[in-house]
Structures are given as C-alpha cells and as structure tokens.
Amino acid sequence: MTTRPVRAADVAKRAGVSVTTVSFVFGGKARGNVSAATQERILQVADELGYRPNKLAQSLRHSRTHTIALLTDGIASSPFAGRLLAAAEQRASELGQALLLRDTHFRSERDQEALDDFASRRVDAVVYATMGLQRLVDLPTTPLPLVLANCFQEPARHPSAIPDEVAVGQAAARLLTSTGHRHIVMLSGPGRPGHGTRVVDVAAARRARGFRAGLRSTGVAKAAAEVRVCGWTIGDGYRGAVAVLTADGDRLAAASDRPTSIFAVNDRVATGALLAALRLGVRVPHELSIVGVDDQEELADQTVPALTTYRLPHEALGTWAVDTALDMITRRRRTAADPAVDAPRLFPFELIERETVAPPPAT
C-alpha cells in the first residue's frame, strides 16, 4: 500500500487555520500576515505530520527555482579550497536553497556555455569562484545576478569578496619580528597569465607587498629581508630554501649568513622548506622558523613539526557568496554589469599557531 503525501490542507486542518495561512508560513510571507504564535503552531503540526512543501509548486508560483549555481574553475576537482564549497553548500541548505555545481577544469572557454545553461535552467543566481585569487577581465556575461568569490574585476561590476592578501603579508612580518627575528626571507611565487586576458595567482605579489610593508612598520631595515620568487610547489620551496640556507647549493652557510626565519607564500612551499632544513641538518624551529599561508587540509597539520600558518578565509567567502546571492535575488538588485558596485570586500586570514615558530638562536 502507498501512503498519500501530507498536503498543506492537512496541516491547515490540524492547526485550525486556512491553507493560505500555511502557504504564507512556508512561502516566506508570514511576516506581517501571521502571528508568531500561529507560525509556531503550524510548524509544530507540520513536523508532527511530516509535511514537506512542494518546491516545484513554489517555484511555479513565485517564478523562482530556489537554486543557486556555483561555477568554479577547478575547486570541485581539486582537494584545495574545499572549505569554500562546503561552506557554500551548508549555507545554501540552511537557507532552503539548492546548490547546482559545475566545474570547468580550468577551461575558461566553457564559462559562457555554463552561464547560458544556468540561465536556461532558470537558476536564481550564480556564484563564480576561483581556486587561486584572480583578476578577471574577460568574464562572460549573464542576465542572472552574479557574485564573485576569490576573484574580482577592475573596475568592479559585480559584488565580490577576496582574502586580504596584503594584510596576511603584514601579519607574517609582524609575527616573525615580534618573536625576535631580523634576518627573514620570503619565498614567493610568480604571477601567471591565465586564459585570455586573465591574471591568476596575483596573491603572491600582494603578500610580498604586505610583507615588506610589515617589516617597515616594525622598524626592521629593508635590507634585513629578501623576497625570492621560487614557485608554488613543494619542490620549489625545497630548492628555494636550499638556495638561501647554503653557501654554494650544498654546503650549509654560516649561521650569521643564513636567515633565521622563512615566510613561505603557501603551505606547499613551506613544506619544501621544512624538507630542505631536514636535509641540511637545520633544526626547526630552534634554528629556523617557518610560516606558511593557506592551512591546506591534510598537509599543514601533518608536517613534522606541524606548520604554523595563516588559514585562508574560504569558509567565510563561501558563506558570504551565498548570502549575497540570496540578497540580490530577494531584493531584486543588480542583475547585470553595474559600474556602481563597491570594491571587493576583504576577508581576514586566521593565524593557526603550531610548532614551527620560535625565537631565533642566541648569537
């Protein structure tokens, strides 16, 4: 035997109200129309009966699908930046929204196709998120409300939010100088051109700018630090650290000639520096402090010693993106390019203190 699904009429009958009143409660129109006590009674009865609103019927009535599309360049197909996806999905679920995900696997020529498909499916809004911080110049067009996460445009045409990369460089400089370090080297990464006219990995230059500014603000002479561009991988970090810790690429430099701390552009470079120190017999953190950026999952807390790092605000970016998209939907705000949009909102990094930072050795 099959059981008939519970209908709004069943909830209305049990709660002693009209079907319209039940529809107001589950359709987001209760405010100003239904008292708080009545709302609570309807929700209690619905829970007892196991009532679930018909989302399709609601979509037809309100010309909304309660679906937000999330378009990414490679986040979904990579273990990196998963926190952004998880936070966006959780927030969408809390707000009664479905999240439709599409990943282009770094093929930006597929962006327009994806945006057109989202429009044909009548999603309510689109969040465009990138794995590495990007400056977008050639973003495809869409009639849908569009929100940018971990990427931005100049000038701004859509609401966007990015990590405060300059601030994290400043924070790392202050952390190391406040611990007593004066000979500090930053192992940075290059910016790389993306598809079309995009620029990806602009984070490195911003982190380096903040690092230099942080040193100046603490009174440490500019000559006391270097910024060396090595790359983004563990191997790049290893080679970069060997270069600054040795006199000839093999023989360990004298203690007075080598840095007492390294600020790495990301956790992979920091891990390479840890491996280089191990090979050269330099004890971390007793002789060399190392700080990373990202708090990459399954890496930063697994190194020996565990890496002190700055966590990217991916959870905050994901939550903000869904909230902003829903706000644009409900208030019927900008649905196309708008030159009046504010500059990107900046989200702070969080210091995760572990085991790789200590005062420099006494000289």
Secondary structure by P-SEA (a helix, b strand, c coil): cccccccaaaaaaaacccaaaaaaaaaccccccccaaaaaaaaaaaaaacccccaaaaaaaaccccbbbbbbccccccccaaaaaaaaaaaaaaacbbbbbbbccccccaaaaaaaaaaaacccbbbbbbcccccccbbbbbcccccccccccccccccccccaaaaaaaaaaaaaaaacccbbbbbbbbbbbccccccccaaaaaaaaaaaaaaaaaccccccbbbbbbcccaaaaaaaaaaaacccccccccccccccbbbbccaaaaaaaaaaaaaacccccccbbbbbcccccccccccccccbbbbcaaaaaaaaaaaaaaaaaaaccccccccccccbbbbbbbbbccccccccccc
